[in-house]
Amino acid sequence: MSLTLLEGALLLFVLACALGTALLKDTLAAVIAFAAYSLGISIIWLVLQAPDVGLTEAAVGAGIMTILFLLALANTVTPEVDTLFESVRWRTVFFVGGFVLVMAATVPSLPAIGDPTAPVVGGEVTQYYLENAKKETQVKNAVTAVLAAYRGFDTLGEAVVVFSAGVVALSVLRREVFA
Amino acid sequence: MSADDGPGLYVESTIIMTTVRVVAPFVLTFALFIMFHGADTPGGGFQGGVIAGSVVMMLAFAYGIDSTRQWVDVRVVAALASGGVLVFAGIGLGAMALGGNFLQYNVYEPYYYEASKYGIELVELGIGGIVASVAIGLFFLIAAGFGHVTGEGER
């Protein structure tokens, strides 16, 4: 697969934002870089034709998480920073950079987006869902069918995890009501 | 101490207030669309719930966190969170009571038209309730600050 200009630009943007999040010493700047990173990733999901995941990433990663981080920053003491970037050891640069290079080397061998001969499309499980989801669950969105019907028990667990997060936050902050 | 006392955290701005007043109903409608229509279009309870929760954050951004905190009924927030879990688990257990497996939607078929579809929609709404209320709750909890137990501001 050859990268289109849009995909290449998005990958570079996400990499730059991730670097900014990790290296910027000012916490506020890092949070904003992280929000930009999430937005870039959500656009990548859209390009990869996964709008369900893209919506989640945009709403949770770029939206709610940023607001919660900013609120936490506003409620804590931010230390003065003298330099723009964190100091990094060369050994770390070597290993992390090597890892990124190895991952990037796999990008050209990925199948083209929407390729009908891609292994995941031909897979038995994928084909089963695509053929039977509408018939068996009466919903057109196969993602929702898998989420709420075929893997409904897992989703109940996920929902309870979110619920528990709220309860735990209440207990840790020693409050009895949410608002 | 509240977040609104912090210097510069809340700025009363006619532009922001007017914008939020105009935009908020549309965002809430979009959130409900994502939630209700998740069965046929991209989206679902998780995404719609977060967007619905962000409406309250938008209001807090425009009108101040404390006034929004007083406007939001904590009982509604708590009821949405626990009600969502109860709806989801209730649909699953109800299917077992009717002789099916856990979350086997089609055992409701004799009682309701397209039961699978509407069962899934209901589950998505439950998820949406949980996610929206926990997002709102975490927002207010973090905004209220840490490390001190206060009596004021709580109802």
HADDOCK unambig.tbl for C-alpha pairs under 7 A between the chains (distance, minus, plus):
assign (segid A and resid 51 and name CA) (segid B and resid 42 and name CA) 5.98 0.50 0.50
assign (segid A and resid 52 and name CA) (segid B and resid 42 and name CA) 5.04 0.50 0.50
assign (segid A and resid 52 and name CA) (segid B and resid 43 and name CA) 5.18 0.50 0.50
assign (segid A and resid 55 and name CA) (segid B and resid 43 and name CA) 6.93 0.50 0.50
assign (segid A and resid 55 and name CA) (segid B and resid 47 and name CA) 6.28 0.50 0.50
assign (segid A and resid 56 and name CA) (segid B and resid 47 and name CA) 5.20 0.50 0.50
assign (segid A and resid 59 and name CA) (segid B and resid 47 and name CA) 6.69 0.50 0.50
assign (segid A and resid 59 and name CA) (segid B and resid 50 and name CA) 6.27 0.50 0.50
assign (segid A and resid 59 and name CA) (segid B and resid 51 and name CA) 6.40 0.50 0.50
assign (segid A and resid 60 and name CA) (segid B and resid 50 and name CA) 6.69 0.50 0.50
assign (segid A and resid 68 and name CA) (segid B and resid 139 and name CA) 6.22 0.50 0.50
assign (segid A and resid 71 and name CA) (segid B and resid 142 and name CA) 6.45 0.50 0.50
assign (segid A and resid 71 and name CA) (segid B and resid 143 and name CA) 5.78 0.50 0.50
assign (segid A and resid 72 and name CA) (segid B and resid 142 and name CA) 6.15 0.50 0.50
assign (segid A and resid 75 and name CA) (segid B and resid 145 and name CA) 5.70 0.50 0.50
assign (segid A and resid 137 and name CA) (segid B and resid 116 and name CA) 5.41 0.50 0.50
assign (segid A and resid 137 and name CA) (segid B and resid 117 and name CA) 6.27 0.50 0.50
assign (segid A and resid 138 and name CA) (segid B and resid 116 and name CA) 6.13 0.50 0.50
assign (segid A and resid 138 and name CA) (segid B and resid 117 and name CA) 5.20 0.50 0.50
assign (segid A and resid 139 and name CA) (segid B and resid 39 and name CA) 5.16 0.50 0.50
assign (segid A and resid 139 and name CA) (segid B and resid 40 and name CA) 5.91 0.50 0.50
assign (segid A and resid 139 and name CA) (segid B and resid 117 and name CA) 5.63 0.50 0.50
assign (segid A and resid 140 and name CA) (segid B and resid 39 and name CA) 6.20 0.50 0.50
assign (segid A and resid 140 and name CA) (segid B and resid 40 and name CA) 4.63 0.50 0.50
assign (segid A and resid 141 and name CA) (segid B and resid 39 and name CA) 5.43 0.50 0.50
assign (segid A and resid 141 and name CA) (segid B and resid 40 and name CA) 4.76 0.50 0.50
assign (segid A and resid 141 and name CA) (segid B and resid 41 and name CA) 5.83 0.50 0.50
assign (segid A and resid 141 and name CA) (segid B and resid 42 and name CA) 6.81 0.50 0.50
assign (segid A and resid 144 and name CA) (segid B and resid 38 and name CA) 6.75 0.50 0.50
assign (segid A and resid 144 and name CA) (segid B and resid 39 and name CA) 5.76 0.50 0.50
assign (segid A and resid 148 and name CA) (segid B and resid 120 and name CA) 5.99 0.50 0.50
assign (segid A and resid 152 and name CA) (segid B and resid 103 and name CA) 6.71 0.50 0.50
assign (segid A and resid 156 and name CA) (segid B and resid 88 and name CA) 6.81 0.50 0.50
assign (segid A and resid 159 and name CA) (segid B and resid 127 and name CA) 6.05 0.50 0.50
assign (segid A and resid 159 and name CA) (segid B and resid 130 and name CA) 7.00 0.50 0.50
assign (segid A and resid 160 and name CA) (segid B and resid 85 and name CA) 6.66 0.50 0.50
assign (segid A and resid 162 and name CA) (segid B and resid 131 and name CA) 6.63 0.50 0.50
assign (segid A and resid 163 and name CA) (segid B and resid 81 and name CA) 6.47 0.50 0.50
assign (segid A and resid 163 and name CA) (segid B and resid 130 and name CA) 6.21 0.50 0.50
assign (segid A and resid 163 and name CA) (segid B and resid 134 and name CA) 6.64 0.50 0.50
assign (segid A and resid 166 and name CA) (segid B and resid 134 and name CA) 5.28 0.50 0.50
assign (segid A and resid 166 and name CA) (segid B and resid 137 and name CA) 6.89 0.50 0.50
assign (segid A and resid 166 and name CA) (segid B and resid 138 and name CA) 6.61 0.50 0.50
assign (segid A and resid 173 and name CA) (segid B and resid 146 and name CA) 6.55 0.50 0.50
assign (segid A and resid 174 and name CA) (segid B and resid 149 and name CA) 6.72 0.50 0.50
assign (segid A and resid 177 and name CA) (segid B and resid 74 and name CA) 6.56 0.50 0.50
assign (segid A and resid 178 and name CA) (segid B and resid 74 and name CA) 6.15 0.50 0.50
assign (segid A and resid 178 and name CA) (segid B and resid 137 and name CA) 4.74 0.50 0.50
assign (segid A and resid 178 and name CA) (segid B and resid 140 and name CA) 6.79 0.50 0.50
assign (segid A and resid 178 and name CA) (segid B and resid 141 and name CA) 6.42 0.50 0.50
assign (segid A and resid 179 and name CA) (segid B and resid 69 and name CA) 5.69 0.50 0.50
assign (segid A and resid 179 and name CA) (segid B and resid 74 and name CA) 5.65 0.50 0.50
assign (segid A and resid 179 and name CA) (segid B and resid 137 and name CA) 6.18 0.50 0.50
assign (segid A and resid 179 and name CA) (segid B and resid 140 and name CA) 5.48 0.50 0.50
assign (segid A and resid 179 and name CA) (segid B and resid 141 and name CA) 6.71 0.50 0.50
